[in-house]
Amino acid sequence: MRTSARSALGTLRVALRTLALATLVLGVGYTLVVTALAQVLAPARADGSLLERDGRVVGSALLGQSFADSDGNALPGYFQSRPSAAGEGYDAGASGGSNLGPENPELTARITERRVEIAAREGVAPSAVPADAVTASGSGLDPDISPAYAALQVDRVARERGLAPETVRRLVAQHTDHPVLGPPGVQVLALNLALDEARGAEGGAAR
């Protein structure tokens, strides 16, 4: 009996030592190595792909944000992001979609309202408004919009800023990602910051 107890105690000691070693190597050491490599190989991405203007962080290239005034009206001189159902909108602490099905009357009403609003703002027929302009993503934090939605906004942004549409289209092209997998996307925050640098913004500032 005593031999059995000593054997069990010895096994427990070995298990505890193994656990401590694994915690140090995998929990602490691995984390430190990966963090150090990330800071050396891709420091901007490791720090959250933050974007700055005048030395001040205004957002992340990985997270969408609103370009609207305090009343929720779209700032006319800025490209608008995809709608968000995350919290009060673009809340990284409440990432998520509306969880409404495609035939849900509430969702259908929202989409119809958004389509009419965007069509009026951009001076096009409601049928010309692309799907990502009126539907939120699953996360509510997507930083990109489709090239079609960006193209729809070019004339308005150019007019509000006093820029040639060709200049705005060129900036859109420069801020369009073409991933190996998935459709291309236009990075809205980076594009709006580039527009601010191209010429003084009219109608507000990126937040």
HUWOFEN-V354091 format. One record per residue. N is the residue number from 0. PHI is phi as a letter, one per 20 degrees, with the letter a starting at -180 (none if undefined). D_LAST is the distance of its C-alpha to the last C-alpha in whole Angstrom. Layout:
n=N phi=PHI d_last=D_LAST
n=N phi=PHI d_last=D_LAST
This chain:
n=0 phi=none d_last=72
n=1 phi=f d_last=71
n=2 phi=f d_last=70
n=3 phi=f d_last=68
n=4 phi=f d_last=66
n=5 phi=f d_last=66
n=6 phi=f d_last=64
n=7 phi=f d_last=62
n=8 phi=f d_last=61
n=9 phi=f d_last=61
n=10 phi=f d_last=59
n=11 phi=f d_last=56
n=12 phi=f d_last=56
n=13 phi=f d_last=55
n=14 phi=f d_last=52
n=15 phi=f d_last=51
n=16 phi=f d_last=51
n=17 phi=f d_last=50
n=18 phi=f d_last=47
n=19 phi=f d_last=46
n=20 phi=f d_last=46
n=21 phi=f d_last=44
n=22 phi=f d_last=41
n=23 phi=f d_last=41
n=24 phi=f d_last=41
n=25 phi=e d_last=39
n=26 phi=e d_last=37
n=27 phi=d d_last=36
n=28 phi=f d_last=38
n=29 phi=g d_last=36
n=30 phi=f d_last=33
n=31 phi=f d_last=33
n=32 phi=f d_last=34
n=33 phi=f d_last=32
n=34 phi=f d_last=29
n=35 phi=f d_last=31
n=36 phi=f d_last=31
n=37 phi=f d_last=28
n=38 phi=f d_last=26
n=39 phi=e d_last=29
n=40 phi=e d_last=29
n=41 phi=b d_last=25
n=42 phi=f d_last=23
n=43 phi=f d_last=20
n=44 phi=f d_last=20
n=45 phi=f d_last=22
n=46 phi=e d_last=19
n=47 phi=o d_last=17
n=48 phi=l d_last=16
n=49 phi=f d_last=13
n=50 phi=d d_last=11
n=51 phi=c d_last=10
n=52 phi=b d_last=10
n=53 phi=l d_last=12
n=54 phi=m d_last=13
n=55 phi=c d_last=10
n=56 phi=f d_last=9
n=57 phi=d d_last=6
n=58 phi=q d_last=7
n=59 phi=c d_last=11
n=60 phi=f d_last=13
n=61 phi=e d_last=15
n=62 phi=c d_last=13
n=63 phi=f d_last=11
n=64 phi=b d_last=8
n=65 phi=e d_last=8
n=66 phi=c d_last=8
n=67 phi=c d_last=9
n=68 phi=e d_last=10
n=69 phi=f d_last=12
n=70 phi=e d_last=15
n=71 phi=n d_last=13
n=72 phi=e d_last=14
n=73 phi=f d_last=13
n=74 phi=f d_last=12
n=75 phi=f d_last=15
n=76 phi=e d_last=14
n=77 phi=c d_last=12
n=78 phi=f d_last=13
n=79 phi=e d_last=13
n=80 phi=e d_last=13
n=81 phi=f d_last=16
n=82 phi=g d_last=17
n=83 phi=c d_last=16
n=84 phi=d d_last=19
n=85 phi=e d_last=17
n=86 phi=m d_last=18
n=87 phi=e d_last=16
n=88 phi=p d_last=14
n=89 phi=l d_last=12
n=90 phi=e d_last=14
n=91 phi=f d_last=15
n=92 phi=e d_last=17
n=93 phi=c d_last=19
n=94 phi=g d_last=19
n=95 phi=r d_last=22
n=96 phi=e d_last=23
n=97 phi=e d_last=24
n=98 phi=m d_last=28
n=99 phi=e d_last=29
n=100 phi=f d_last=32
n=101 phi=f d_last=32
n=102 phi=d d_last=35
n=103 phi=f d_last=33
n=104 phi=g d_last=33
n=105 phi=f d_last=30
n=106 phi=f d_last=28
n=107 phi=f d_last=30
n=108 phi=f d_last=29
n=109 phi=f d_last=25
n=110 phi=f d_last=26
n=111 phi=f d_last=28
n=112 phi=f d_last=26
n=113 phi=f d_last=23
n=114 phi=f d_last=25
n=115 phi=f d_last=26
n=116 phi=f d_last=23
n=117 phi=f d_last=22
n=118 phi=f d_last=25
n=119 phi=f d_last=25
n=120 phi=f d_last=22
n=121 phi=e d_last=23
n=122 phi=m d_last=26
n=123 phi=c d_last=28
n=124 phi=f d_last=30
n=125 phi=g d_last=29
n=126 phi=f d_last=31
n=127 phi=e d_last=29
n=128 phi=e d_last=26
n=129 phi=f d_last=25
n=130 phi=f d_last=25
n=131 phi=f d_last=22
n=132 phi=f d_last=20
n=133 phi=c d_last=22
n=134 phi=c d_last=22
n=135 phi=e d_last=20
n=136 phi=e d_last=21
n=137 phi=f d_last=23
n=138 phi=e d_last=20
n=139 phi=m d_last=17
n=140 phi=c d_last=15
n=141 phi=g d_last=16
n=142 phi=e d_last=14
n=143 phi=d d_last=17
n=144 phi=c d_last=18
n=145 phi=f d_last=22
n=146 phi=g d_last=23
n=147 phi=f d_last=24
n=148 phi=f d_last=21
n=149 phi=f d_last=20
n=150 phi=f d_last=23
n=151 phi=f d_last=23
n=152 phi=e d_last=20
n=153 phi=g d_last=21
n=154 phi=f d_last=23
n=155 phi=f d_last=20
n=156 phi=f d_last=18
n=157 phi=f d_last=20
n=158 phi=f d_last=22
n=159 phi=f d_last=19
n=160 phi=e d_last=18
n=161 phi=m d_last=22
n=162 phi=d d_last=22
n=163 phi=f d_last=25
n=164 phi=g d_last=24
n=165 phi=f d_last=26
n=166 phi=f d_last=23
n=167 phi=f d_last=21
n=168 phi=f d_last=23
n=169 phi=f d_last=23
n=170 phi=f d_last=20
n=171 phi=f d_last=20
n=172 phi=f d_last=23
n=173 phi=f d_last=22
n=174 phi=d d_last=19
n=175 phi=d d_last=21
n=176 phi=e d_last=22
n=177 phi=c d_last=26
n=178 phi=f d_last=27
n=179 phi=f d_last=31
n=180 phi=d d_last=30
n=181 phi=o d_last=28
n=182 phi=f d_last=27
n=183 phi=f d_last=25
n=184 phi=b d_last=21
n=185 phi=d d_last=18
n=186 phi=f d_last=15
n=187 phi=f d_last=12
n=188 phi=f d_last=9
n=189 phi=f d_last=12
n=190 phi=f d_last=13
n=191 phi=f d_last=11
n=192 phi=f d_last=10
n=193 phi=f d_last=14
n=194 phi=f d_last=14
n=195 phi=f d_last=12
n=196 phi=f d_last=15
n=197 phi=f d_last=18
n=198 phi=a d_last=17
n=199 phi=g d_last=15
n=200 phi=f d_last=13
n=201 phi=d d_last=14
n=202 phi=o d_last=13
n=203 phi=p d_last=9
n=204 phi=c d_last=6
n=205 phi=f d_last=4
n=206 phi=d d_last=0
